[in-house]
Amino acid sequence: MTTVTPLALPEVLLITPRRHGDARGWFSETWSRKAMLEAGVDADFVQDNQAFSARRGTLRGLHFQMAPHAQAKLVRVLRGAIYDVAVDIRQGSPTFGRWVGAELTAERGEQIWVPRGFAHGYCTLSDDTELVYKVDALYAPQAEGGLIWNDPDLGIDWPVAGDVVTSDKDKTLPRLKDLAPVQF
C-alpha cells in the first residue's frame, strides 16, 4: 500500500510507495491512478522528465509555469538524494509565500506531489544524483517563471553550505516580493 502524507502545506504530498522485496531485490508500483485519486490527486500526466546532476550541492529552481500551461509535478529520485522544496505562490492563498521541503532518496523511494500554483526546486545531497518527474502539462517556454532560490524573505533552509552549483538563468530570477501576480 502506498503511504500518502500531507506536508505542512497540505496540498503538497509526500508519497511513499510500498516496496515488495525478496532475495532478488524489490518491486514498487510508483504510480497508481486509483491510489492517487483516493488521495485527492487527479492528474493526467503528459510528459516525463529526467535530470542528472553530477555534483552534490547542485540547485535547480525555483521554477513554475503559468496559465494556460501551469504544471503539477510528481518527483522521484532514481539515484542519490535531493532536498525538494515547494513554495506557495498563489495570490490570496492563506499560505502564500510559505515553503515546505522534504528529503527524497532513491534508497527509500519517496515522491513529492507539487500541485499547480507552487514554485518548485531542489538541491542534490549527493554526487551523481538522478531524478524523474511527471508533469500534467507540456513545457511552454513562454509560460515559465521562477523565484531566486535564496530569497531572504522565503528563508528556505537549504541543507547545502558553501558552493552551490546553479545555472546562470536561476541566478537572475526575481524575489517573491518582485514577482507580478501569476495566474494558474
Protein Blocks (a to p, Z undefined) as FASTA:
>chain_A
ZZddddfblmbccddddddddfklpcddfbdfklmmmnopacddfbdcddddfbghiaed
jdddddfkbccdddddfbhcdddddddfbehiakgoiacdddddfklopacdddehiacd
dddfbehiacddddfbdcdfklgccddfklmklopacfbehjadddfklmmpccfklpcc
ddZZ
